[in-house]
Amino acid sequence: MSGKRGKHQSLSKGLKRSVGWLENRPGVRKIVLGLSEACRHKRAPGSLSVRRATDAGLHLNGYSGTGVVRLFLVCDADRREELANAIGERFS
């Protein structure tokens, strides 16, 4: 991991791999980990999905074997659409 994360760095094994892939994409400045909720879902563990775009980046959901982790991806404005499409293609 290239140090693009803040203080809170605990992730499940599958999500670490996915977030590592995301950190190495061009235009990514920082990934901020948010709340982790224990819940059931139908997504594969380690997958990501885009919730919405903002002026500063993208709100994402990260799915683990035990629940959902909220992520915020700070990225360049001109790369936002490209990153959202790359996430959609890889994890759909």
C-alpha distances in whole Angstrom, upper triangle without the diagonal:
4,6,7,8,12,13,13,10,12,12,14,13,14,12,9,9,11,9,6,9,10,8,9,12,15,16,13,13,11,11,13,14,18,20,20,23,25,27,28,27,28,24,22,19,16,18,17,20,21,24,25,24,25,25,22,20,20,20,19,19,17,19,19,21,23,22,21,18,19,16,16,15,16,17,19,23,24,21,21,23,22,18,21,22,19,18,22,22,20,20,24
4,6,8,11,13,14,12,15,15,17,17,17,15,12,13,14,11,8,11,11,7,8,11,13,14,11,11,10,11,14,15,19,22,22,26,27,29,31,29,30,27,25,22,19,20,19,22,22,24,25,24,24,24,20,19,19,20,19,21,19,22,22,25,26,25,23,20,20,17,17,15,15,15,17,21,22,19,20,23,21,18,21,23,20,19,23,23,21,22,26
4,5,8,10,12,10,13,14,17,17,18,16,13,14,15,12,10,13,13,9,11,14,15,15,12,10,9,10,11,13,17,20,21,24,26,29,30,29,31,27,26,23,20,21,20,22,22,24,24,23,23,23,19,18,19,19,19,20,19,22,22,25,25,25,22,19,19,16,15,14,14,15,17,21,22,20,20,23,22,19,22,24,22,20,24,25,23,23,27
4,7,10,11,10,14,14,17,18,18,15,13,14,14,10,10,12,10,7,10,12,12,12,8,7,5,6,9,11,14,18,19,23,25,27,29,28,29,25,25,22,19,19,17,19,19,21,21,19,19,19,15,14,15,16,16,18,17,20,20,24,24,23,21,17,16,13,12,10,10,11,14,17,19,17,17,20,19,16,18,21,19,18,21,23,21,21,25
4,7,8,7,10,11,15,16,17,13,11,14,13,10,10,13,11,9,12,14,15,15,11,9,6,5,6,8,11,15,16,19,22,24,26,25,27,24,23,20,17,18,16,18,18,19,20,19,19,19,16,14,15,15,15,16,15,18,18,22,22,20,18,14,14,11,10,10,10,13,16,19,21,19,18,21,21,17,19,22,20,18,22,23,21,21,24
4,6,7,11,13,16,18,19,16,14,17,17,13,14,17,15,12,16,17,19,17,14,11,8,7,6,8,10,14,15,19,22,24,27,26,28,26,25,22,20,21,19,20,20,21,21,20,19,20,16,16,16,16,16,17,16,19,20,23,22,21,19,15,14,11,11,11,12,15,18,20,23,21,20,23,23,20,21,25,23,21,24,26,25,24,27
4,6,9,12,16,18,20,17,15,18,18,15,16,19,18,15,19,21,22,21,17,15,12,11,9,9,11,13,15,19,21,24,27,27,29,27,26,23,21,22,21,23,23,23,24,23,22,23,19,19,19,18,18,19,18,20,20,23,22,21,19,15,15,14,14,15,15,18,22,24,27,25,24,27,27,24,25,28,26,24,27,29,27,26,29
4,6,9,13,15,17,14,13,16,16,13,15,18,17,15,19,21,23,22,18,16,12,10,8,7,9,10,11,15,17,21,23,24,26,24,23,20,18,20,18,20,21,21,22,22,22,23,20,19,18,17,16,16,15,17,17,19,18,17,16,12,12,11,13,14,16,19,22,25,27,25,24,26,26,23,23,27,25,22,25,27,25,24,27
4,6,10,12,14,11,9,13,13,11,12,15,15,13,16,19,21,21,17,16,12,10,9,7,10,12,12,16,17,20,22,22,24,22,21,18,15,17,17,19,20,21,22,23,23,24,21,19,18,17,16,16,13,15,15,17,17,16,15,12,13,11,13,14,16,19,22,25,27,24,23,26,25,22,22,25,23,21,24,25,23,22,25
4,7,9,12,10,9,12,13,11,13,16,16,15,18,21,23,23,19,19,15,13,11,9,11,11,10,13,14,17,20,20,22,20,19,15,14,16,16,19,20,21,23,24,25,26,23,21,20,18,16,15,13,14,12,14,14,14,13,10,12,12,15,16,19,21,25,27,29,27,25,27,27,23,23,26,24,21,24,26,23,21,24
4,7,8,6,6,10,10,9,11,14,14,14,17,19,22,22,19,19,16,12,12,9,11,11,9,12,13,15,17,17,19,16,15,12,10,13,13,16,18,19,21,23,24,26,23,21,19,17,14,13,10,10,9,11,11,11,11,8,11,11,14,15,18,21,24,26,28,25,24,25,25,21,21,23,21,18,21,22,19,18,21
4,6,5,6,9,10,10,12,14,15,16,18,20,24,24,21,22,19,15,15,12,14,13,11,13,12,14,15,15,17,15,13,9,8,11,13,16,19,20,23,24,26,28,26,23,21,19,16,13,10,9,6,8,9,10,11,10,13,13,17,18,21,23,27,29,30,27,25,27,26,22,22,24,22,18,21,22,19,17,20
4,6,5,7,9,10,11,13,15,15,17,19,23,24,21,22,19,17,17,15,17,17,14,16,16,17,18,17,18,15,13,9,8,11,14,17,20,22,25,26,28,30,27,24,22,21,18,16,12,11,8,10,12,13,13,13,16,16,19,19,22,24,27,29,31,27,26,27,26,22,22,24,21,18,21,21,18,16,19
4,5,5,7,9,10,11,13,15,16,18,21,23,20,21,19,16,17,15,17,17,14,16,16,16,16,15,15,12,9,6,4,8,10,14,17,19,22,24,26,28,26,23,20,19,15,13,10,9,7,8,11,12,12,12,15,15,18,18,21,22,26,28,29,25,24,24,23,20,20,21,18,15,17,18,14,12,16
4,5,5,6,8,10,10,12,14,16,19,20,17,18,16,12,13,11,13,14,12,14,15,16,16,15,15,12,10,7,4,7,8,12,15,17,19,21,22,25,22,19,17,15,12,10,7,7,6,10,11,11,10,9,12,11,14,14,18,19,22,24,26,22,21,22,21,17,17,19,16,13,16,17,14,12,15
4,5,5,6,9,10,10,12,15,18,19,16,17,14,12,13,11,14,16,14,17,17,19,20,19,19,16,14,11,8,10,11,15,17,19,21,22,24,26,23,20,18,17,14,13,10,11,10,13,14,14,13,12,14,12,15,14,17,19,22,25,26,22,21,23,21,18,19,20,17,15,18,19,15,14,18
4,6,5,6,9,10,11,13,17,18,16,17,16,14,16,14,17,19,17,19,20,21,21,19,19,16,13,11,7,10,11,15,17,20,22,23,25,26,24,21,19,18,15,15,11,12,11,14,16,16,15,14,16,14,16,16,18,19,22,25,25,21,21,22,20,17,18,19,15,13,16,16,13,13,16
4,5,5,6,9,10,11,15,16,14,16,14,12,14,13,16,17,16,18,19,20,20,18,17,14,12,10,6,7,8,11,13,16,18,19,21,23,21,17,15,15,12,12,9,10,11,14,16,15,14,12,14,12,14,13,16,16,19,22,22,18,18,18,17,13,14,15,12,10,13,13,10,9,13
4,5,5,6,9,10,13,14,11,13,11,8,11,10,13,15,15,18,19,20,21,19,20,16,15,12,9,9,9,12,13,16,17,18,19,21,18,15,13,13,11,11,9,11,12,15,17,16,14,11,12,10,11,10,13,14,17,19,20,17,16,18,16,13,14,16,13,11,14,15,12,12,16
4,5,5,7,9,12,14,11,13,11,10,13,13,16,19,18,21,22,24,24,22,23,19,17,15,11,12,12,15,16,19,21,20,22,23,20,17,16,17,14,15,12,15,15,18,20,19,17,15,16,13,14,12,15,15,18,21,21,18,18,19,17,14,16,17,14,13,16,17,14,14,18
4,6,5,7,11,13,11,13,13,12,15,15,18,21,20,22,24,24,24,22,22,18,16,15,11,11,11,14,15,18,20,19,21,23,20,17,16,17,14,15,13,15,16,19,21,20,18,16,17,14,15,13,15,14,17,19,19,16,16,17,15,12,13,14,11,10,14,13,10,12,15
4,5,5,9,10,8,10,10,9,12,13,16,19,19,21,23,24,24,22,22,18,17,16,12,11,10,12,12,16,16,16,18,19,16,13,12,13,11,13,12,14,16,19,21,20,17,15,15,11,12,9,11,11,14,16,16,13,12,14,12,9,11,12,9,8,12,13,11,12,15
4,6,8,9,6,8,8,7,11,13,16,19,19,23,24,26,26,25,25,21,20,18,15,15,13,15,15,18,19,17,18,19,16,13,13,15,13,15,14,17,18,21,23,22,19,16,16,12,12,9,10,10,13,16,17,13,14,16,14,11,13,15,13,12,16,16,14,15,19
4,6,9,7,10,11,11,15,16,20,23,23,26,28,29,29,27,27,23,22,20,16,16,15,17,17,21,21,20,21,21,18,16,16,18,16,18,17,19,20,24,26,24,22,20,19,16,15,12,13,12,14,17,17,13,14,16,14,11,14,15,12,13,16,16,14,16,20
4,6,6,9,11,12,15,17,20,23,24,26,28,29,29,27,26,23,21,21,17,16,14,16,15,19,19,17,18,19,16,14,14,16,15,17,17,20,21,25,26,25,22,20,19,16,15,11,12,10,11,14,13,10,11,13,10,8,11,12,9,10,14,14,13,15,18
4,6,9,11,13,17,19,22,26,26,29,31,32,32,30,29,26,25,24,21,19,17,18,17,20,20,17,18,18,15,13,14,17,17,20,20,23,25,28,30,28,25,23,21,18,16,12,12,9,9,12,11,8,10,12,10,9,12,13,11,13,16,16,16,18,21
4,6,9,12,15,18,21,24,25,28,31,31,32,30,30,26,26,25,22,20,18,18,16,19,17,15,15,14,12,10,12,15,16,19,19,23,25,29,30,28,25,22,20,16,14,10,9,5,5,8,8,6,8,11,9,8,12,13,12,13,17,17,17,19,21
4,6,8,11,14,17,21,22,25,27,28,29,27,27,24,24,22,19,18,15,16,15,17,16,14,14,14,11,9,10,13,13,16,16,20,22,26,27,25,21,19,17,13,11,7,6,4,7,10,11,8,9,12,11,9,11,14,12,13,16,17,16,18,20
4,7,10,14,16,20,22,25,28,29,31,29,30,26,26,24,21,20,18,18,17,19,18,15,15,14,10,9,12,14,15,18,18,22,23,27,28,26,22,19,17,13,11,8,5,5,7,11,13,11,11,15,14,12,15,17,16,16,19,21,20,21,24
4,6,10,13,16,18,22,24,26,28,26,27,24,24,22,19,18,16,17,16,17,17,15,14,14,11,9,11,12,13,15,15,19,20,24,24,22,19,16,14,10,8,6,5,7,10,13,15,13,13,16,16,13,15,18,17,16,19,21,20,20,23
4,6,10,13,15,18,21,22,24,23,24,21,21,19,16,15,13,14,13,15,15,14,14,15,12,10,10,10,10,12,12,15,17,20,21,19,16,12,11,7,6,5,6,9,12,15,17,15,13,16,16,13,14,17,16,14,17,19,18,18,21
4,6,10,12,16,19,21,23,22,24,21,21,19,16,17,14,15,14,15,15,15,14,15,12,11,11,10,10,12,12,15,17,20,20,17,14,11,9,6,5,6,8,11,15,17,20,18,16,19,19,16,16,20,19,16,19,22,20,19,22
4,7,9,12,15,17,20,19,21,19,19,17,14,15,13,14,14,14,16,16,16,18,15,13,12,10,10,10,10,13,13,17,16,14,11,7,6,5,7,9,11,14,18,20,23,20,18,21,21,17,17,21,20,17,19,22,20,19,21
4,7,10,13,15,18,18,21,19,20,17,16,16,14,14,14,13,15,16,16,18,16,14,13,10,10,10,10,13,14,17,15,13,10,7,5,5,7,11,13,16,20,21,24,22,20,22,23,19,19,22,21,18,20,23,22,20,22
4,6,10,12,15,16,19,18,19,17,16,16,15,15,16,14,16,18,18,21,19,17,15,12,11,10,11,12,13,15,13,11,8,6,5,8,11,14,17,20,24,25,27,25,22,24,25,22,21,24,24,20,22,25,23,21,23
4,7,9,12,13,16,15,16,14,14,14,14,15,16,15,18,20,21,23,22,20,17,14,12,10,9,10,10,12,9,7,6,4,6,9,13,16,19,22,26,27,29,27,24,25,26,23,21,24,23,20,21,24,22,19,21
4,6,10,11,15,14,16,14,15,15,15,15,17,15,18,21,22,25,24,22,19,15,14,11,10,10,10,11,8,6,5,6,8,12,15,18,22,24,28,29,31,29,26,27,28,25,23,25,25,21,22,25,23,20,21
4,7,10,13,14,15,13,15,16,16,17,19,18,21,24,26,29,27,25,22,18,16,13,12,10,9,9,6,4,7,9,12,15,18,21,25,27,31,32,34,31,29,29,30,27,25,27,27,23,23,26,24,21,22
4,7,10,11,13,12,15,15,15,16,18,17,21,24,26,29,28,25,22,19,16,13,12,10,10,9,7,5,7,10,13,16,19,22,26,28,32,32,34,32,28,29,30,27,24,26,26,22,22,24,23,19,20
4,7,9,11,11,14,14,15,16,18,18,21,25,27,30,30,27,23,20,17,13,13,10,10,9,7,6,8,12,15,18,21,24,27,29,33,33,35,32,29,29,29,26,24,25,25,21,21,23,22,18,18
4,6,8,9,12,11,12,12,15,15,19,22,25,28,28,25,21,18,15,11,11,8,9,9,9,7,8,12,14,17,20,22,26,27,30,31,32,29,26,26,26,24,21,22,22,18,17,20,18,15,14
4,7,9,12,11,12,12,16,16,20,23,26,29,29,26,22,19,16,13,12,9,11,10,11,10,11,14,16,18,21,23,27,28,31,31,32,29,26,25,25,23,20,21,21,17,16,18,17,13,12
4,6,9,7,9,9,13,14,18,21,24,27,26,23,19,17,14,10,9,7,8,9,11,10,10,12,14,16,19,20,24,25,28,28,29,26,23,22,22,20,17,18,17,14,13,14,13,9,9
4,6,6,9,11,15,17,20,23,26,29,27,24,20,19,15,12,10,7,8,8,11,11,11,13,16,17,20,20,24,25,28,29,29,26,24,23,23,20,18,18,17,14,14,14,12,9,10
4,6,9,12,15,17,20,23,25,28,27,23,20,18,14,11,8,5,4,5,8,9,9,11,14,15,18,19,23,24,27,29,29,26,24,24,23,20,19,20,18,15,15,16,13,10,12
4,7,10,14,16,19,21,23,26,24,21,18,16,12,10,7,6,5,8,11,11,10,10,13,13,16,16,20,21,24,26,26,23,21,21,20,17,16,17,15,12,13,14,11,9,12
4,7,11,13,16,18,21,24,22,19,15,14,10,8,6,5,8,10,13,11,10,11,12,12,15,15,19,19,22,23,24,21,19,18,18,15,13,14,12,9,10,11,9,6,8
4,7,10,12,14,17,20,18,15,12,10,7,6,5,6,9,13,14,12,10,9,10,9,11,12,15,16,19,20,21,18,15,15,15,12,10,12,11,7,8,10,9,6,9
4,6,9,12,15,18,17,14,10,9,6,5,7,8,12,15,16,14,11,11,10,10,11,12,15,16,19,19,20,17,14,13,14,11,9,10,10,7,7,10,10,7,8
4,6,8,11,14,14,11,7,6,5,6,9,12,15,18,19,16,13,12,10,9,10,10,13,13,16,16,17,14,11,11,12,10,7,9,10,7,7,11,12,10,11
4,7,10,14,14,11,7,5,5,7,10,13,16,19,19,16,12,12,9,10,10,11,14,15,18,17,18,17,13,13,15,13,10,12,14,11,11,15,15,13,13
4,7,10,11,9,6,5,7,10,13,16,20,23,23,19,16,15,12,11,10,11,13,13,15,14,16,15,11,11,14,12,9,12,14,12,12,16,17,16,16
4,7,8,6,4,6,9,12,15,18,22,25,26,22,18,17,14,12,10,10,10,11,12,10,12,12,8,9,12,11,9,12,14,13,13,17,18,17,18
4,5,5,6,8,11,15,18,21,24,28,27,24,20,18,15,13,10,10,9,10,11,9,12,13,9,11,14,13,12,15,17,16,17,20,21,21,21
4,6,8,11,14,18,20,24,27,31,31,27,23,21,18,15,12,11,9,9,10,7,11,12,9,12,15,14,14,17,19,18,19,22,23,23,24
4,7,10,13,17,19,22,25,29,29,26,22,19,16,13,9,8,6,7,8,7,11,11,9,12,14,13,13,17,18,17,19,22,22,22,24
4,7,10,13,16,19,22,26,26,23,19,17,14,11,7,5,5,5,7,7,10,9,6,10,12,10,10,13,14,13,15,18,19,18,20
4,6,10,12,16,19,23,23,20,16,14,11,8,6,5,7,8,10,10,12,11,7,9,11,9,8,12,12,11,12,16,16,15,17
4,7,10,13,17,20,20,17,13,11,7,6,5,6,9,11,14,14,16,14,11,13,14,12,10,14,14,12,13,17,17,15,17
4,6,10,13,17,17,14,10,8,6,5,6,7,11,13,16,16,18,15,12,13,15,11,10,13,13,10,11,14,14,12,14
4,6,10,13,13,10,6,6,5,6,9,10,14,16,19,20,22,19,16,17,17,14,12,15,15,11,12,15,14,11,13
4,7,10,11,9,6,5,6,7,10,12,15,17,21,22,23,20,18,18,19,15,14,16,15,11,13,15,13,10,13
4,7,8,6,5,6,9,10,14,15,19,21,24,25,27,23,21,21,21,18,16,18,17,13,14,16,14,11,13
4,5,5,6,8,11,13,16,18,21,23,27,28,29,26,24,25,24,21,20,21,20,16,17,19,16,13,15
4,6,9,11,14,16,20,21,25,27,31,32,33,30,28,28,28,24,23,24,23,19,20,21,18,15,17
4,7,10,13,16,20,22,25,28,31,32,34,31,29,29,29,26,24,26,25,21,22,24,21,18,19
4,7,10,13,17,19,23,25,29,30,31,29,26,26,27,23,22,24,23,19,20,22,20,16,18
4,7,10,13,16,19,22,25,26,28,25,22,23,24,20,18,21,20,16,17,20,18,15,16
4,6,10,13,16,19,22,24,26,23,20,22,22,19,17,20,19,16,17,20,18,15,17
4,7,10,13,16,20,21,23,21,18,19,20,17,15,19,18,15,16,20,18,16,18
4,6,10,13,16,17,20,17,15,17,18,14,13,17,16,13,15,18,17,15,17
4,6,10,13,14,17,15,12,15,16,13,12,16,16,13,16,19,18,17,19
4,6,10,11,14,12,9,12,13,10,10,14,13,12,14,17,16,16,18
4,7,9,12,11,9,13,13,11,12,16,15,14,17,20,19,19,22
4,6,9,7,6,10,11,9,11,14,13,13,16,18,18,19,21
4,6,5,6,10,10,10,12,14,15,15,18,20,20,21,23
4,5,5,8,10,10,12,14,15,16,18,20,21,22,23
4,6,7,8,10,12,13,14,16,17,19,20,22,23
4,6,5,6,9,10,10,12,14,15,16,18,20
4,5,5,6,9,10,11,12,14,16,17,18
4,5,5,6,9,10,11,12,14,16,16
4,6,5,6,9,10,11,12,14,15
4,5,5,6,9,10,11,12,14
4,5,5,6,9,10,11,12
4,5,5,6,9,10,10
4,5,5,6,9,10
4,6,5,6,8
4,6,6,6
4,6,6
4,6
4
